[in-house]
Amino acid sequence: MTSNKSKNEQLAFVRVADLQETAPIRAACFNPTGDLYAVGSNSNTIWVCELPDITAITSEQRVAPALVVDKRERLHKLPVSCLAWNPSGELIASGSNDKTIKLTKFNSSTSRLTHTEMLVKVHDGAVRDVTFMEDTSSCTSLLISGGAGDCKIYVTDCDTGVPIKALSGHTGSILSLYTWGGAMFASGSHDKTIRFWDLRSGSFIHKISPIRPDGGTSPASAVCAVTVDKSGRLLCSGHESGDCMLYDVRASRVIQTFRPHSAEIRSADLSHHARYLITASYDKTVSLTDLQGDLGDKLPTSVVAEHDDKVIKACWHPSKLAFISTSADKMASLWWAHPPTT
C-alpha cells in the first residue's frame, strides 16, 4: 500500500491496523458490540482481532499490526469464503469452498474461540455468503446461507444444525445475502436478479431484474452484493460490471444506478445510520458514496481506501465510522475516520 490516509469531501480515513496473512483474505465481520472483528482467509484460517484505542488516533497515524487475540487454523479444508457473527456475539459462522459451514461458539468473556463446533453440510457447491437472523416468532437463532451448486438458500436452526427450509427461485449461484426486521432478507445472484424473501412465506415475495445505468432494457450483470438499511426502506446492490443500484423497497422502484468502480464490485455495506455506502472492488479500491440528500441526484463518490491487489470485502463498524477492508494482497486493514466520529 502506498499511503495510510484517504479522503472524501466530508470524511478523512486513516489506516490504523493491518493483519498480514500468507494467502488472500476474503471474509471479515465485526462482533455486535464492535470491539472485536474476525477475518477469514484462503489459508483456511480465522483470526479474531481487538480494536485499538481510537482516542489515540492522529492524522499522522502509524499503521500498527492488528491486535490478534485468537486464531483457528485449518478450520476448513478449503478457503474461508464468508463470515458472520450472530447478534448475541456467542457464535461465528464460517462458510467455505469445501461446501461446508462451521458454527463455532465464541466466549465473549475471554475473547476466544471455543472448541465447540457444529458442522453444517447442506450445500453441494461452494458457500458464498452466510448471515444470521433471530426468528421473532419462535425466539430462535437461524442461519441463512447460499452459494454455488443447486442455487438454493438454506435456513438452518443454529441450536440443532438441522436445515428447516430450502428456498428455490434463483437460477444462478447465490452471491450475497442480507437480513433485517426479524423475518425479511434479500439475496443477490449470478442470475442477475435480486429477490426478497419473508421467512413466513415458502417462496420469494418480490424479484428485481436491474438494468444497466445507461438505461434501455439491457440487463445488468451478476449481483455480487446486497445491503439494506435498518428500516428496510433502501436496498443497495453492487454488480459484476462495477455498477451500483439504489432501490426503494417500499415503493418497489429503482431510484438510480451509477458506476463507482471500473471492475467487479465484491461487497457493499451501509453505515449504521445509512448515510454512507462503501463498496469493495476488483479495481483495488474501496469507494464511499454519500447518501445524504436527494438520492435521485448525482451522488458524491470517492475512493477512501486502496490495496495492492483486488479488494474482496469491506464492512462498516456497527456504530462508528470505521471499516475493515480485505484483499487478494493478503492484507486485512482497519480504517478509521479522523477525527474519530459517529
MOSULSUL-V579855 format. One record per residue. N is the residue number from 1. SS is DSSP state (H for helix, E for strand, L for the rest). PHI is phi in radians with two decimals (NA if undefined). OMEGA is omega in whole degrees, 0 to 359 (* if undefined). Layout:
# MOSULSUL-V579855
n = [N:N]
ss = [SS:SS]
phi = [PHI:PHI]
omega = [OMEGA:OMEGA]
This chain:
# MOSULSUL-V579855
n = [1:2:3:4:5:6:7:8:9:10:11:12:13:14:15:16:17:18:19:20:21:22:23:24:25:26:27:28:29:30:31:32:33:34:35:36:37:38:39:40:41:42:43:44:45:46:47:48:49:50:51:52:53:54:55:56:57:58:59:60:61:62:63:64:65:66:67:68:69:70:71:72:73:74:75:76:77:78:79:80:81:82:83:84:85:86:87:88:89:90:91:92:93:94:95:96:97:98:99:100:101:102:103:104:105:106:107:108:109:110:111:112:113:114:115:116:117:118:119:120:121:122:123:124:125:126:127:128:129:130:131:132:133:134:135:136:137:138:139:140:141:142:143:144:145:146:147:148:149:150:151:152:153:154:155:156:157:158:159:160:161:162:163:164:165:166:167:168:169:170:171:172:173:174:175:176:177:178:179:180:181:182:183:184:185:186:187:188:189:190:191:192:193:194:195:196:197:198:199:200:201:202:203:204:205:206:207:208:209:210:211:212:213:214:215:216:217:218:219:220:221:222:223:224:225:226:227:228:229:230:231:232:233:234:235:236:237:238:239:240:241:242:243:244:245:246:247:248:249:250:251:252:253:254:255:256:257:258:259:260:261:262:263:264:265:266:267:268:269:270:271:272:273:274:275:276:277:278:279:280:281:282:283:284:285:286:287:288:289:290:291:292:293:294:295:296:297:298:299:300:301:302:303:304:305:306:307:308:309:310:311:312:313:314:315:316:317:318:319:320:321:322:323:324:325:326:327:328:329:330:331:332:333:334:335:336:337:338:339:340:341:342]
ss = [L:L:L:L:E:E:E:L:L:L:L:E:E:E:E:E:E:E:E:E:L:L:L:L:E:E:E:E:E:E:L:L:L:L:L:E:E:E:E:E:E:L:L:L:L:E:E:E:E:E:L:L:L:H:H:H:L:L:L:L:L:L:L:E:E:L:E:E:E:E:E:E:L:L:L:L:L:L:L:E:E:E:E:E:E:L:L:L:L:L:E:E:E:E:E:E:L:L:L:L:E:E:E:E:E:E:E:L:L:L:L:E:E:E:E:E:E:E:E:E:L:L:L:L:L:L:E:E:E:E:E:E:E:E:E:L:L:L:L:E:E:E:E:E:E:E:E:L:L:L:L:L:E:E:E:E:E:L:L:L:L:L:E:E:E:E:E:L:L:L:L:L:L:E:E:E:E:E:E:E:L:L:L:E:E:E:E:E:E:L:L:L:L:E:E:E:E:E:L:L:L:L:L:E:E:E:E:E:L:L:E:L:L:L:L:L:L:L:E:L:L:L:E:E:E:E:E:E:L:L:L:L:L:E:E:E:E:E:E:L:L:L:E:E:E:E:E:E:L:L:L:L:E:E:E:E:E:E:E:L:L:L:L:L:E:E:E:E:E:E:L:L:L:L:L:E:E:E:E:E:E:L:L:L:E:E:E:E:E:E:L:L:L:L:L:L:L:L:L:L:E:E:E:E:E:E:L:L:L:L:E:E:E:E:E:E:L:L:L:L:L:E:E:E:E:E:E:L:L:L:E:E:E:E:E:E:E:L:L:L:L:L]
phi = [NA:-1.64:-2.62:-1.82:-2.19:-2.55:-2.34:-2.12:-0.96:-1.74:-2.24:-2.15:-2.03:-2.07:-1.41:-1.90:-2.68:-2.19:-1.87:-1.67:-1.94:-1.75:-2.57:-0.91:-1.87:-1.91:-2.28:-2.81:-2.82:-1.61:-1.37:-1.03:-1.50:1.43:-1.59:-2.37:-2.49:-2.10:-2.32:-2.27:-2.27:-1.27:-1.49:1.21:-2.01:-1.96:-1.98:-2.04:-2.19:-1.76:-1.24:-1.31:-1.27:-1.25:-1.20:-1.65:-1.27:-2.17:-1.17:-1.85:-0.97:-1.50:-1.26:-1.87:-1.11:-1.04:-1.51:-1.31:-1.90:-2.91:-2.68:-2.26:-1.52:0.89:-1.14:-2.16:-1.42:-2.32:-0.92:-1.38:-1.77:-2.77:-2.45:-2.65:-1.90:-1.29:-1.04:-1.53:1.37:-1.83:-2.59:-2.03:-1.78:-2.21:-1.89:-2.48:-1.17:-1.40:1.34:-2.06:-2.15:-1.95:-1.80:-1.95:-1.19:-2.13:-1.60:-1.15:-1.26:-1.87:0.99:-2.25:-1.28:-1.51:-1.72:-1.57:-2.18:-2.18:-1.59:-1.99:-2.11:-2.12:-1.70:-1.89:-2.58:-1.00:-1.46:-1.82:-2.71:-2.40:-2.68:-1.72:-2.47:-1.59:-1.23:-1.21:-1.36:-2.10:1.01:-2.00:-1.61:-2.08:-1.96:-1.82:-2.49:-2.68:3.14:-1.48:1.66:-1.41:1.12:-1.68:-1.80:-1.88:-1.95:-2.09:-1.29:-1.24:-1.33:-1.94:1.33:-1.66:-1.18:-1.89:-2.59:-2.21:-1.76:-1.82:2.82:-1.29:-2.00:-2.43:-0.96:-1.41:-1.87:-2.72:-2.40:-2.62:-1.95:-2.83:1.30:1.51:-2.53:-1.78:-2.69:-2.10:-2.31:-2.01:-2.41:-1.18:-1.38:1.29:-2.14:-2.04:-2.19:-1.80:-2.24:-2.17:-1.05:-1.36:-1.99:-1.60:-2.57:-1.19:-1.82:-2.81:-2.27:-2.04:-2.06:-1.05:-1.96:-1.21:-1.06:-1.40:1.44:1.29:-1.99:-1.15:-1.23:-1.25:-1.48:-0.91:-1.58:-1.58:-2.65:-2.36:-2.60:-2.32:-1.26:-1.08:-1.39:1.34:-1.67:-2.09:-1.90:-2.11:-2.19:-2.08:-2.15:-1.04:-1.37:1.64:-1.51:-2.15:-2.20:-1.88:-2.32:-1.45:-1.15:-1.24:-1.58:0.95:-2.53:-1.33:-1.41:-2.97:-2.13:-2.65:-2.15:-1.53:-2.36:-1.72:-2.55:-0.90:-1.53:-1.80:-2.68:-2.52:-2.65:-1.62:-1.14:-1.05:-1.77:1.08:-1.47:-2.32:-1.99:-1.94:-2.30:-1.92:-2.41:-1.20:-1.40:1.38:-2.23:-1.97:-1.89:-2.00:-1.98:-1.44:-1.74:-1.37:1.86:-1.32:-1.22:-1.46:-1.43:-1.12:-1.74:-1.15:-2.33:-2.63:-1.33:-2.06:-2.78:-2.36:-2.18:-1.51:-2.62:-0.92:-1.60:-1.84:-2.51:-2.51:-2.47:-1.32:-1.12:-1.18:-2.49:-2.12:-1.50:-2.56:-2.61:-1.81:-2.21:-2.20:-2.61:-1.21:-1.37:1.28:-2.21:-2.03:-2.08:-1.83:-2.02:-2.37:-1.14:-2.19:-1.22:-0.92:-2.63:-1.85]
omega = [186:184:176:180:174:186:168:182:182:190:169:180:179:176:188:183:178:168:180:180:177:182:177:180:188:190:177:174:173:169:187:181:175:179:178:170:181:175:179:190:177:174:179:186:171:177:173:185:179:177:175:177:185:180:182:184:176:180:178:183:172:181:182:173:178:180:184:178:178:172:179:180:177:177:178:178:180:185:173:186:183:180:172:177:183:187:178:179:186:185:175:175:176:177:188:172:178:175:182:173:173:172:186:177:180:179:184:182:178:184:181:170:177:177:174:183:175:180:178:181:179:185:175:175:180:177:186:178:176:176:181:174:174:181:184:182:183:180:178:178:182:175:175:183:179:180:180:177:187:176:178:172:183:175:187:174:185:179:185:185:182:176:180:176:171:189:180:178:179:178:176:181:174:184:184:179:176:183:173:170:177:179:186:169:179:179:174:190:174:178:175:178:170:179:176:184:173:184:178:178:181:183:177:184:179:179:175:172:185:175:183:181:182:175:182:182:181:180:175:180:181:180:185:184:173:175:184:178:187:180:182:183:187:172:173:179:176:191:181:182:186:180:170:174:170:186:176:186:185:179:180:180:175:178:174:169:181:185:179:185:179:179:185:173:183:176:178:182:176:176:188:178:176:177:185:174:171:179:180:190:173:175:174:183:166:179:175:176:181:183:178:183:182:183:177:179:175:187:177:180:178:178:180:176:179:173:180:179:183:173:187:183:169:181:182:166:184:181:183:175:177:180:173:170:179:191:171:175:175:183:167:185:176:181:183:177:176:359:181:185:173:*]
